[in-house]
Amino acid sequence: MELYEAILARRSVRRYEPRSLDAEGRAQVEAAVAAVRPLGAGDRFEALYHDVAPGEDLVQALGAYGRIVTPPHYLVPYLLPAPGRERGALDLTGAGFGAQQIAVRLAQAGIRSCYVGCLPREEAARAGFGLPAGARLGAALVYGYEGAGRRDRLINATVRRAVGATRKLAPERLFYEGTFERASAPSSDLSPPARLAALLEAARAAPSADNAQPWRFLWREPRLYLYLKRKNLRYGLGGTQAYRWYDGGICMANVSLALEALGLAGQWALVDGQEGAAPACPDELEPLAVLSLDR
């Protein structure tokens, strides 16, 4: 599968064949992890590999979702921030940015995957997996070959519908050009410029917790600014709102991989609270990053 096709075609799978990956498949997973390009200078991105034993109880490792998924393997991808730098919540963006690169390259190799979020229990998960104290992880990534049985297909389809994964917002609902000074959502007659269409389609294809789709884009040529909704009911209450930063990184990874696939030049930079680094936005949004594109 071509890289851009894999970005658009990748979908979450909860039910898997019990067989393990063969040697070639394992090599492809290791290559996907090795190919990750960290978002922040000096950051390290690593992954813990785990083969699921027959009859193993996944609830302890993966939480309640362990009752649904049936993977032969899972990864715990995590970010180790550069020494001496504290970015706090934005490290979750770097963690999501790296994890999605793996997920897309697995899809390109015909290996299915699914995120299993762990943010509400991140500290316990970090200790349980034996990760370094400063590691940031937003989710585990289960993977294998998709289950072909009737029950497997039914569960995969049902869960996808239940979380709204088949209902992605149209590009016109995500995109603004020049200014945010319009009432509520973008007007339906405003379409992104042709040079951005493929990138925004890649962004739309990004997965997010409960299909929250927190991202919004503002185009001021030659820069594309990424904003996140500060609050989203689909994330629930409390600490789960932090998934917006992780999901923002996932979205950024899809755009970066699309640039690679299309042979285009562009580079993300986190806004990181720098005053004036992004245009002012409505109160319900917050700036996350800016993508500079060659003219």
Wavefront OBJ file of the C-alpha trace (Angstrom):
o trace
v 0.000 0.000 0.000
v 1.269 3.465 -0.883
v 1.915 5.775 2.066
v -0.810 8.343 1.306
v -3.321 5.572 0.697
v -2.398 4.054 4.064
v -3.007 7.395 5.822
v -6.564 7.527 4.498
v -7.324 3.813 4.714
v -6.056 3.097 8.230
v -8.831 2.307 10.704
v -8.947 0.978 14.238
v -9.462 -2.766 14.666
v -10.505 -4.317 17.978
v -10.710 -8.009 17.099
v -7.715 -9.936 15.753
v -6.687 -13.344 14.576
v -4.992 -15.252 17.423
v -1.884 -16.014 15.358
v 1.276 -14.019 15.940
v 3.052 -12.037 13.273
v 5.631 -13.926 11.286
v 9.285 -12.890 11.142
v 8.636 -10.490 8.276
v 5.736 -8.874 10.120
v 7.805 -8.432 13.273
v 10.561 -6.831 11.228
v 8.042 -4.422 9.726
v 6.873 -3.394 13.207
v 10.435 -2.805 14.358
v 11.141 -0.798 11.193
v 8.048 1.354 11.823
v 9.228 2.153 15.341
v 12.767 2.883 14.161
v 11.455 5.258 11.460
v 9.695 7.585 13.932
v 10.851 11.183 13.698
v 10.343 12.953 17.051
v 8.509 16.249 17.015
v 10.784 18.097 19.427
v 14.538 18.579 19.046
v 16.379 16.309 21.450
v 13.295 14.196 22.239
v 13.615 10.414 22.179
v 10.815 8.136 21.072
v 10.826 4.504 22.125
v 8.404 1.590 22.388
v 7.978 -1.391 24.665
v 6.994 -4.605 22.828
v 4.718 -7.229 24.350
v 3.504 -10.566 22.960
v 0.171 -11.592 24.459
v 0.198 -15.106 25.911
v -2.813 -17.405 25.290
v -5.455 -16.717 27.910
v -3.648 -13.619 29.214
v -5.894 -11.148 31.021
v -5.421 -7.808 29.266
v -7.537 -5.803 31.688
v -4.674 -5.236 34.106
v -2.401 -3.879 31.368
v -4.913 -2.146 29.112
v -7.785 -1.274 31.428
v -11.433 -2.030 30.717
v -10.798 -2.014 26.960
v -8.809 -5.190 27.508
v -12.156 -7.010 27.646
v -12.891 -6.052 24.042
v -9.618 -6.239 22.141
v -8.030 -9.587 21.263
v -4.555 -8.720 19.942
v -1.612 -11.120 19.720
v 0.738 -8.171 20.378
v 0.790 -4.659 21.708
v 3.234 -1.769 21.838
v 3.615 0.882 24.497
v 4.992 3.858 22.531
v 6.348 6.634 24.715
v 8.195 9.927 24.542
v 11.246 10.854 26.580
v 11.486 14.665 26.528
v 14.836 16.283 25.840
v 16.877 16.688 29.047
v 16.478 20.042 30.766
v 13.336 21.059 28.926
v 9.889 21.041 30.453
v 6.974 21.230 28.036
v 4.370 19.650 30.271
v 1.150 18.800 28.463
v 2.675 19.392 25.028
v 4.825 16.303 25.543
v 1.573 14.422 24.946
v 1.494 16.009 21.510
v 4.941 14.605 20.792
v 3.826 11.200 22.077
v 0.816 11.159 19.749
v 2.938 12.427 16.857
v 5.280 9.451 17.196
v 2.617 6.811 17.844
v 0.611 7.711 14.739
v 3.670 7.387 12.526
v 3.907 3.791 13.714
v 0.183 3.142 13.220
v 0.212 4.419 9.631
v 3.323 2.487 8.644
v 1.797 -0.664 10.138
v -1.293 -0.059 8.001
v 0.964 0.361 4.984
v 2.371 -3.108 5.742
v -1.096 -4.652 6.121
v -0.909 -4.860 9.933
v -3.998 -3.602 11.780
v -3.902 -1.645 15.013
v -5.964 0.178 17.604
v -5.200 2.768 20.270
v -6.068 1.888 23.853
v -5.949 5.108 25.851
v -4.299 5.254 29.261
v -4.212 8.976 30.144
v -6.499 8.729 33.200
v -4.101 6.112 34.606
v -0.875 7.277 32.964
v 1.175 7.228 36.146
v 0.024 3.698 37.024
v 0.628 2.536 33.447
v 4.116 4.041 33.449
v 4.928 2.136 36.643
v 3.223 -1.056 35.492
v 5.159 -1.161 32.228
v 8.409 -0.203 33.963
v 8.946 2.956 31.919
v 11.287 5.794 32.915
v 9.834 8.343 35.319
v 9.672 11.140 32.734
v 8.090 9.074 29.952
v 4.848 10.363 28.449
v 2.374 7.932 26.981
v -1.191 8.586 25.973
v -2.092 5.134 24.716
v -0.927 1.624 24.021
v -1.116 0.384 20.438
v -2.474 -3.138 19.991
v -1.783 -4.782 16.651
v -1.969 -7.936 14.557
v -3.983 -9.378 11.671
v -7.667 -8.462 11.613
v -10.051 -11.192 12.732
v -11.969 -12.651 9.796
v -14.683 -14.459 11.747
v -18.301 -13.302 11.620
v -18.294 -12.267 15.286
v -15.004 -10.412 14.823
v -16.351 -8.478 11.842
v -19.561 -7.650 13.697
v -17.738 -6.315 16.771
v -15.288 -4.283 14.701
v -18.117 -2.684 12.718
v -20.318 -2.092 15.767
v -17.621 -0.366 17.804
v -16.618 1.821 14.863
v -20.198 3.011 14.516
v -20.612 3.458 18.263
v -17.623 5.801 18.588
v -18.580 7.728 15.462
v -15.490 6.765 13.474
v -17.553 6.654 10.285
v -18.701 10.262 10.740
v -15.769 12.558 10.030
v -16.330 16.293 9.861
v -16.197 17.761 6.356
v -13.121 19.872 5.482
v -15.320 22.972 5.428
v -16.152 22.377 9.126
v -12.478 22.295 10.083
v -10.974 25.022 7.932
v -10.787 28.823 8.142
v -8.921 31.122 5.788
v -7.444 34.431 6.877
v -9.594 35.021 9.943
v -11.855 33.412 12.528
v -14.260 36.343 12.295
v -17.274 34.382 11.177
v -20.305 33.305 13.153
v -19.944 29.825 14.681
v -18.794 27.192 12.181
v -17.063 27.954 8.874
v -19.404 28.729 6.000
v -20.232 25.729 3.871
v -19.216 27.507 0.674
v -15.571 27.985 1.732
v -13.339 25.232 0.393
v -9.627 24.881 1.191
v -7.159 25.904 -1.557
v -6.179 23.067 -3.869
v -2.631 22.893 -2.469
v -4.045 22.149 0.995
v -6.790 19.710 0.037
v -4.705 16.531 0.294
v -3.153 17.635 3.591
v -6.503 18.456 5.161
v -7.922 15.159 3.947
v -5.060 13.428 5.754
v -5.868 15.465 8.873
v -9.544 14.447 8.666
v -8.513 10.787 8.563
v -6.682 11.050 11.893
v -8.189 9.016 14.735
v -9.090 10.648 18.033
v -10.481 9.420 21.340
v -14.229 8.844 20.866
v -13.867 10.576 17.485
v -13.682 13.973 19.211
v -11.893 15.566 16.201
v -10.621 18.537 18.255
v -8.572 20.143 15.476
v -9.317 23.336 13.566
v -7.123 24.967 10.932
v -6.448 28.576 9.951
v -4.668 29.254 6.657
v -2.575 32.369 6.199
v -0.322 31.651 3.275
v 2.272 30.175 3.551
v 1.402 28.973 7.075
v -1.236 26.573 8.284
v -2.075 27.026 11.975
v -3.494 24.187 14.035
v -5.824 24.944 16.944
v -7.586 22.630 19.377
v -10.968 22.913 21.021
v -10.341 23.513 24.718
v -13.299 21.412 25.816
v -15.057 18.602 24.030
v -17.975 16.652 25.450
v -16.868 13.516 23.637
v -13.759 13.357 25.808
v -15.823 13.270 28.975
v -14.885 15.113 32.147
v -11.702 15.744 34.089
v -8.304 14.532 32.946
v -9.574 12.907 29.764
v -9.736 16.377 28.174
v -5.932 16.080 27.930
v -6.468 13.655 25.052
v -6.824 16.747 22.832
v -3.061 17.282 22.976
v -2.311 13.645 22.193
v -4.852 13.614 19.373
v -3.439 16.885 18.072
v -0.091 15.131 17.701
v -1.778 12.271 15.842
v -3.310 14.759 13.420
v 0.047 16.497 12.921
v 1.665 13.129 12.135
v -0.890 12.422 9.417
v -0.133 15.778 7.810
v 3.639 15.221 8.042
v 3.318 11.757 6.489
v 1.140 13.225 3.734
v 3.860 15.785 2.989
v 6.356 12.930 2.725
v 4.071 10.870 0.507
v 3.358 13.781 -1.828
v 6.957 14.978 -2.013
v 6.140 18.356 -0.455
v 8.252 20.425 1.923
v 6.866 21.574 5.253
v 7.769 21.628 8.921
v 5.639 21.717 12.082
v 6.611 23.896 15.029
v 4.788 23.895 18.360
v 3.461 27.290 19.376
v 4.149 26.421 23.029
v 2.528 29.526 24.518
v 4.710 31.987 22.609
v 2.843 35.294 22.371
v 2.213 36.285 18.777
v 3.297 32.884 17.410
v -0.255 32.226 16.199
v -3.124 34.552 15.236
v -5.700 35.289 17.914
v -8.548 32.803 18.082
v -11.966 32.464 19.737
v -11.949 31.596 23.437
v -13.087 28.028 22.800
v -9.880 27.317 20.840
v -6.204 27.230 21.760
v -3.223 27.327 19.344
v -1.084 24.202 19.159
v 1.271 24.370 16.182
v 2.095 25.999 12.878
v 3.063 24.321 9.607
v 5.259 26.379 7.302
v 4.914 25.432 3.641
v 7.148 26.423 0.759
v 5.456 28.809 -1.619
l 1 2 3 4 5 6 7 8 9 10 11 12 13 14 15 16 17 18 19 20 21 22 23 24 25 26 27 28 29 30 31 32 33 34 35 36 37 38 39 40 41 42 43 44 45 46 47 48 49 50 51 52 53 54 55 56 57 58 59 60 61 62 63 64 65 66 67 68 69 70 71 72 73 74 75 76 77 78 79 80 81 82 83 84 85 86 87 88 89 90 91 92 93 94 95 96 97 98 99 100 101 102 103 104 105 106 107 108 109 110 111 112 113 114 115 116 117 118 119 120 121 122 123 124 125 126 127 128 129 130 131 132 133 134 135 136 137 138 139 140 141 142 143 144 145 146 147 148 149 150 151 152 153 154 155 156 157 158 159 160 161 162 163 164 165 166 167 168 169 170 171 172 173 174 175 176 177 178 179 180 181 182 183 184 185 186 187 188 189 190 191 192 193 194 195 196 197 198 199 200 201 202 203 204 205 206 207 208 209 210 211 212 213 214 215 216 217 218 219 220 221 222 223 224 225 226 227 228 229 230 231 232 233 234 235 236 237 238 239 240 241 242 243 244 245 246 247 248 249 250 251 252 253 254 255 256 257 258 259 260 261 262 263 264 265 266 267 268 269 270 271 272 273 274 275 276 277 278 279 280 281 282 283 284 285 286 287 288 289 290 291 292 293 294 295
